């Protein structure tokens, strides 16, 4: 896998992310400072990713270990799966 392919996959996965919620939180005078910093962090990262482009012939379009990428995806997915199971259990119990 090349870095360009991974970037495009990431962009595809976050393109529908509701960034407006974070923008509102960052502007809200009643939001505490920690939450504002957190919101601005997400806004900055989202914009940086969406604005980044790697051309096919760019020197940063290097080959990356696909197994490593898949391992990282699995690590990120595990906590999300656990959280989803907890939510489902809580809904079922209520």
Rosetta silent file (secondary structure, phi, psi, omega in degrees, C-alpha in Angstrom):
SEQUENCE: XXXXXXXXXXXXXXXXXXXXXXXXXXXXXXXXXXXXXXXXXXXXXXXXXXXXXXXXXXXXXXXXXXXXXXXXXXXXXXXXXXXXXXXXXXXXXX
SCORE:     score description
SCORE:     0.000 S_00000001
   1 L     0.000  141.241  177.862    0.000    0.000    0.000 S_00000001
   2 E  -100.584  155.704 -178.380    1.238    3.500   -0.794 S_00000001
   3 H   -58.994  -33.956  178.525    0.775    6.513    1.456 S_00000001
   4 H   -61.661  -42.358  179.613   -1.441    8.132   -1.174 S_00000001
   5 H   -64.673  -41.271  178.823   -3.838    5.152   -1.040 S_00000001
   6 H   -65.576  -42.828  177.864   -3.968    5.266    2.751 S_00000001
   7 H   -59.115  -45.018  179.525   -4.630    9.011    2.712 S_00000001
   8 H   -63.561  -36.980  177.583   -7.503    8.543    0.266 S_00000001
   9 H   -65.609  -42.879  178.321   -8.947    5.780    2.459 S_00000001
  10 H   -63.072  -45.787  178.933   -8.751    8.013    5.523 S_00000001
  11 H   -58.607  -42.765  179.468  -10.400   10.889    3.642 S_00000001
  12 H   -61.810  -39.215 -177.791  -13.197    8.593    2.503 S_00000001
  13 H   -73.567  -25.034 -177.531  -13.774    7.417    6.077 S_00000001
  14 H  -108.335   -1.212 -173.424  -13.949   10.917    7.579 S_00000001
  15 L   -59.443  -29.728 -178.898  -15.615   12.870    4.768 S_00000001
  16 L   -97.274   10.058  178.901  -19.045   12.718    6.445 S_00000001
  17 L   -61.616  131.244 -176.794  -17.687   13.587    9.887 S_00000001
  18 L   -80.895   81.515 -177.713  -19.890   16.275   11.436 S_00000001
  19 H   -71.234  -21.551 -178.961  -17.225   18.913   11.968 S_00000001
  20 H   -59.763  -35.085  178.205  -19.878   21.611   12.488 S_00000001
  21 H   -59.782  -43.430  179.120  -20.536   20.287   15.991 S_00000001
  22 H   -70.641  -35.751  177.753  -16.910   20.923   16.920 S_00000001
  23 H   -64.007  -41.337  177.148  -16.944   24.334   15.237 S_00000001
  24 H   -63.353  -45.504 -179.623  -19.972   25.341   17.312 S_00000001
  25 H   -61.616  -39.141 -178.869  -18.329   24.056   20.497 S_00000001
  26 H   -67.493  -30.734 -179.235  -15.133   25.974   19.724 S_00000001
  27 H   -88.434  -21.357 -174.229  -17.086   29.246   19.269 S_00000001
  28 L   -66.617  122.208 -179.678  -19.480   28.814   22.186 S_00000001
  29 L   -66.114  -22.499 -178.571  -18.632   31.225   25.023 S_00000001
  30 L   -87.700   -4.009  179.859  -20.151   28.799   27.556 S_00000001
  31 L   -80.084  134.468  179.459  -17.851   25.935   26.562 S_00000001
  32 L   -67.766  159.163 -173.463  -15.040   25.245   29.017 S_00000001
  33 H   -60.611  -39.422 -179.834  -11.466   25.769   27.846 S_00000001
  34 H   -63.514  -43.429  178.844  -10.581   22.065   27.731 S_00000001
  35 H   -66.047  -35.880  176.887  -13.556   21.284   25.490 S_00000001
  36 H   -64.206  -44.434  178.242  -12.662   24.213   23.226 S_00000001
  37 H   -61.516  -42.503  178.797   -9.099   22.916   22.888 S_00000001
  38 H   -61.497  -45.610  179.238  -10.442   19.434   22.159 S_00000001
  39 H   -62.920  -45.891  179.534  -12.825   20.813   19.511 S_00000001
  40 H   -63.466  -35.312  176.335  -10.102   22.899   17.877 S_00000001
  41 H   -59.773  -47.526  179.591   -7.815   19.859   17.832 S_00000001
  42 H   -65.065  -41.235  179.097  -10.426   17.867   15.881 S_00000001
  43 H   -61.873  -48.265 -178.682  -11.120   20.762   13.508 S_00000001
  44 H   -61.721  -45.373  179.651   -7.431   21.288   12.792 S_00000001
  45 H   -64.026  -44.335  179.354   -6.772   17.581   12.185 S_00000001
  46 H   -58.465  -51.048 -178.273   -9.836   17.185    9.971 S_00000001
  47 H   -62.938  -40.438  179.518   -8.917   20.198    7.843 S_00000001
  48 H   -61.636  -44.880  179.638   -5.288   19.149    7.603 S_00000001
  49 H   -65.099  -46.722 -176.126   -6.205   15.674    6.389 S_00000001
  50 H   -67.403  -28.589 -179.466   -8.811   16.890    3.907 S_00000001
  51 H   -85.598  -17.063 -176.874   -6.456   19.519    2.450 S_00000001
  52 L   -74.282  136.068  175.758   -3.495   17.166    2.119 S_00000001
  53 L  -133.242  137.781  176.125   -2.746   15.751   -1.301 S_00000001
  54 L  -123.015  115.916  177.852   -0.059   13.289   -2.272 S_00000001
  55 L   -73.641  154.639 -179.414    0.657   12.980   -5.965 S_00000001
  56 L   -55.015  -38.295 -176.859    1.465    9.574   -7.409 S_00000001
  57 L   -95.500    5.117  179.772    5.020   10.684   -8.181 S_00000001
  58 L   -65.811  142.330 -179.266    5.523   12.626   -4.943 S_00000001
  59 L   -66.414  -18.418  177.220    8.544   11.504   -2.910 S_00000001
  60 L   -85.011   -3.162  177.360    6.269   11.126    0.131 S_00000001
  61 L   -84.987   67.882 -176.743    4.187    8.520   -1.719 S_00000001
  62 L   -91.425  161.481  176.000    6.192    5.702   -0.215 S_00000001
  63 E   -78.570  134.165  178.120    5.259    2.074    0.170 S_00000001
  64 L  -122.073  154.163 -177.060    4.048    1.227    3.650 S_00000001
  65 L   -69.052  111.008 -177.323    3.600   -2.120    5.312 S_00000001
  66 H   -64.312  -32.896  177.204   -0.031   -3.080    4.763 S_00000001
  67 H   -63.038  -41.674  177.877    0.087   -5.558    7.657 S_00000001
  68 H   -62.539  -43.937  177.976    1.109   -2.726    9.973 S_00000001
  69 H   -60.165  -44.896  179.779   -1.741   -0.554    8.681 S_00000001
  70 H   -66.133  -36.285  176.136   -4.215   -3.398    9.244 S_00000001
  71 H   -62.840  -42.252  178.756   -2.839   -4.005   12.751 S_00000001
  72 H   -65.724  -41.804  177.263   -3.386   -0.335   13.596 S_00000001
  73 H   -59.219  -43.502  179.291   -6.912   -0.459   12.162 S_00000001
  74 H   -63.082  -42.377  179.124   -7.661   -3.487   14.331 S_00000001
  75 H   -62.608  -38.417  179.256   -6.290   -1.744   17.429 S_00000001
  76 H   -72.688  -32.534 -176.986   -8.473    1.280   16.747 S_00000001
  77 H   -75.596  -32.935 -176.301  -11.545   -0.836   16.050 S_00000001
  78 H   -56.798  -50.747  179.078  -11.379   -2.941   19.226 S_00000001
  79 H   -63.383  -33.873  179.281  -12.270   -0.155   21.705 S_00000001
  80 H   -67.397  -39.966  176.803  -15.034    1.024   19.382 S_00000001
  81 H   -62.542  -44.015  179.142  -16.502   -2.483   19.220 S_00000001
  82 H   -61.145  -43.937 -179.957  -16.379   -2.726   23.026 S_00000001
  83 H   -63.724  -40.992  179.144  -18.097    0.651   23.401 S_00000001
  84 H   -64.290  -41.007  177.739  -20.805   -0.352   20.918 S_00000001
  85 H   -62.939  -39.513  177.795  -21.435   -3.599   22.796 S_00000001
  86 H   -64.016  -42.899  178.581  -21.777   -1.651   26.069 S_00000001
  87 H   -62.568  -46.679  179.382  -24.258    0.761   24.500 S_00000001
  88 H   -60.439  -42.125  179.466  -26.301   -2.111   23.079 S_00000001
  89 H   -63.888  -43.900  179.289  -26.274   -3.862   26.462 S_00000001
  90 H   -62.880  -39.917  177.678  -27.349   -0.678   28.252 S_00000001
  91 H   -65.958  -39.804 -179.762  -30.177   -0.148   25.779 S_00000001
  92 H   -67.075  -38.467 -178.032  -31.290   -3.735   26.173 S_00000001
  93 H   -74.943  -19.775 -176.263  -31.205   -3.503   29.980 S_00000001
  94 L   -92.996    0.000    0.000  -33.230   -0.291   30.123 S_00000001
